[in-house]
């Protein structure tokens, strides 16, 4: 699952890039990203592609603080139900502990941790995104989102004791001052936000206890091992429409090796062949109700031979394609 991330990690990417004079859709397409996925919390992207397109925008627009700018445009709303947890926890400490537990459901490539010291606490961010040469924009974006969370919980005037980043400085000092309001140290051991211990005990005002319970229950019930199956199913449905639903093309669209995709599907108790077969079965059911010629249905399902569809149809439904079409047409309500 470390290769996938919620599409809303790129929320407002299109508007920001276009405002800065770039062509956002061209950038996204160049990395194999469907622009519509950037506004859909239920869609998944390759985390490698998401990190790369943020770095691409910074380079092409000559905007060295693009990651932080994007974070400012997005805020914690990109975290979906985790944002609900942040807004409705009892205290700052309990909110951060919940984020540490549940962030992997939203951004499997990122990990956060809260470490308390004698006088201060350290909130750290680590990532496994497969873009080692361009972690800088990704990390600055992530720490920018963290700052939005702190200011929402504590107040707009919150300023950390200091911020540290593992990469060298890539933007003017003024850009970091504007984002964090405190000293920033580069080429450090950690990507972190340091804050006074007393901040952790701050109550979160205006919390809705019921909303917190609902969000926590939802996040607790998510099974990340199933997400990749859903993502492959969605991709396969789209690729079938252009007769490209193969393991190789699907893996390329997800920016991972075909063997890695098969391994991840196996870990989730499935395979590419199983997902493709299930998608074809559902599509056959839908198309049969339209009265479409059998040959066209077979072609739409990606079968080169009519006989292959016939065998599959008998396996799925225990009847021939013509029998299935007749039954579906008979049961279809008239307009």
N, C-alpha and C positions, 0 to 999 in steps of 0.2 A: 503493500500500500504506500510505501514511501515515495512512489513516483507520481501520485495523484493529489490534487488539491481542489478545493471548492472554486467554482468559476468566479465567485464574487471577490476573490483576491485581486482581480483586475477591475473591480467596480470603478466607474468614472475614469478609467484609463482613456477611453475614446474621447471624452469631452476635454480632458486635460491636454492630450496630445494635439488635438485639433485646435484648441485655444492657443497653444504654443507654436502653431503653424505647421504641424506635421500631418501625415496621413496615417491615422491610427489603424484603419482597416487594413491597409497594405502591410503595416508592421505585424499585425496579428496574423494575417494570412501567411506571411512569410515564415512564421513559426508554427503553422498548422493549427491555429486557434480560430474557432468560429466566434466572431464578434458578439453574437447573441448570447454566448455562454458567459460573458463577463457580467451579465446582470441577473444570472440565474443561480441561486444558492444550491439548487438540486443538480446542477451540471458539474462535471469534473474536467479538469485540465491536467496536462502534464506539468508537474511542478518545474521541471527543467525548462520547458517552453515558457512558462509564466515568468520565471526569473530572467530568462534570456531576453524576453521582449521588453521588460523594464529596463534592462541594461541597454538594449538597442535604442530605446527612446532617449535615454540619457546621452548616448553617443550621437545619434542622428540629429537631435535637437540642440546639441552642445549645452545641455542642461545638467550640470554635474550633481545638482541636488534633486533630481527628478524623483527618486525614491521617497524622499521626505515630503516633497510636494504632493505626490500621489496619496501618501498617508494622511496628509492634512485634508485633502479633498474627500477622503473616504470615511475616516473615523472608525469607531468600533462596530459600525453597522455591518461591515464585511464579515464579522464573526458570527452573524446569525444568532442562534440560541445561546452561544457563549456570551454574546453581548447582553442578553437578558439576564444571565447569571451575574455579570458584572454590575449591572444597574440595580439588582434586587437582592444582593447578599447583605448580611447583617453588618459586616465590617470590611475594611479594605483587606485585612489579612485573610478573611474567609473567602473573599472574592478571588484573590490571587491563588489561594490553594485550589479553588474550584477550576480556575483557568488551567492550572498545572495538570489537573486530572483530565480535563475534557478537550483541551486545545487540539489533541491529535485527531479528534473526530471532524474537525474543520480544516486543519492544516497538518496532515500527518508528517510533513517534513520538518516541522518546527517543534521545539521543546522549550518550555520555560520552567524556571525553578525559583523559589523564594528561599533565601538563606538568611537567617537572623544572626547578627553579631551582637557584641556587648552594647554598642552605641548606635549602630545603624544596621539596616537590612539591605541585601543585594538581590535584585530581581534580574535573572540572567536569561538570555535567549541564545539557543544553539539551533543550527539547521543542518539537515542532511541533504538539502537540495543539490542535485548533480550539476552544479555550475560553479565549480571551485574557483575559477578565475574571475568570476563576477559576483561573488557573494556581497560585495560592498553595497550595491544598490538595494539588494534584498534585505540585508541586515538593517540598513538605515530606514527602509520602509517599515520593517517590523518594529523597530524601536520607536518610530514615529507613531504607530498605532498604539503602542504601550503608553506613550505620553498622553494620547487622547483618553485612554482608559483611566489613567491616574487623575487627570484633570476633571473627568466626569465624576469620579468617586470622591475626590478631596476638595475640588473647587478649581476654578479657572486660574487662580493665582499660584497653584502648586508649582514649585521649582525643586528638582532633585538636588541632592548634595553634589553629585557629579554623574557623568555618563562615560562609559568606556566602550571602545570598539576595537576589534582585533585587526581590522584593515587600516592601511595608511589613510590619511586625510585626503578626500577627493573633492571637497568643496571649500569655498571661502569660510573663514571662521564665523563670519556674520550669519551664514545660513544655519549653522549649528546653534548659535546663540539665539536665533529667532525660533528655532524648533524646541530647544531644551531649556534655554534660559540659565544655563550653568556651565561650568568648565567641562570640556569633552577631551578625553585622553585617547589617543590613537595607538595602534600597534600594541594593544594590551593583551592580557591573557584571556579576557572575557568580553563578551558583548553584554553590557549590564547597565542598569539604572540603580543608583545608590540613594536611599531615602532614610530619614530619621525613623527610629523604631516607633516613636509615638504616632506616626502617621498610620501605622498598621491597625491601631486601635480605633481609628476614626469610624464612626457609624456612617453608613450610606443613607443619606436623607432621601425621603420620598420612596423608599423601597416598597415593593409589592410582594409580600411573602408568598402569596398564591402563585404569582408569575414565576417566582424563583423555583418553587416546588415543581411546577409543570415543566420548566426548562430543564431542570436537573433530571427529572424522570425521563424526558425525551432523550437527553444525551446519554443517560445510563443504558437505555435500551437500544441505542444504535450499535449495530454490529459492523465495524469497519471491514471485516473480512468479506462482507457481501457487496461492498461498494464497487469494487473493481468489476464484479460480474454485471452490475447494473450499468456501469460506464461502457463496458464492451458491448452490452446489448444495445445501448443507445447508438453507439458508433456503427455497429453492424447494420442496424435498421437503415441508417442513412447511406451507408456504403452499398447496400443491396440495390438501392434506387439507381445507382450508376454502375451496377454490375462489377463492384470492386470489393465485395465482402470476403476478403481472404485474411488469413492470419498475418501475412507479411504487411499488407496495406493497413490493417487495423493497428498493428504494432508501430508502424511508421507514424500513423496519426497520433499515437500516444507518446511518441519520441522514446520508445524503449525497444530493446531487442526482442524478436519473436520468442526466443527461448525464455527470456525473463517474463514475458507476458504469460506464456504457458505455465511457468512455475507459479506465478502469483494466482492464476486461475485454479491451479491444482491445490494450492494452499486454501483456497476458498471452497474446495470441494466440487470444482467444475472444470471445464476445458473449453477451448475455443470452439471445438466441434459441437459440444453440447449447447453452447450459447447460440451458435448459428442455427442449429437444428430447431431450437425452441423459437427463435425469431421467425424462421421459415414456416413453422407450424402455425403460429399466430397469424402470419400474413396470408397463408393459404386459406385460413378460416375467413378472414376479412374479404379477400378478393373473390372467393367463391360465391359470396352473397351478391356480388355485382353482376353476375352473369357473364363475366369476362371469358373469352375463349380459353380452353385448357392450355393451349400452346403458349398463350401470353402469360397465363399464371405461372407456368413452368419457367418461362424466361424471367419473369419478375422475381422469382425465388432464386435465380442464379443457376438453374439447372440447364446444362447444355443439351441434355437428352430428355424427351418426353417420358421415357421409361423410368428415368431416375425419380422424377416427380411422382409417377404412379406408385413406385415401390414405397416412397416416403409417405405418401398419402394413406396407403393401406396400413402402414405401420402406425401412423398417428391416429387415424380415425376408423380403421377397419373397413374401409370402402374405397372404391375407385374415385379418381378426381371428378368424373361425371356424376357419380352418385352423391358425392359431397356437394357439388354445385347445385344439383337438383334439390337436395334437402335444405340447403341454405336459402335458395331462392323461394322455396315453398314456405319457409318459416319467416322470411323477411317481411316486415309490415309494409303494406302498400303506402305510397305517398299520399 
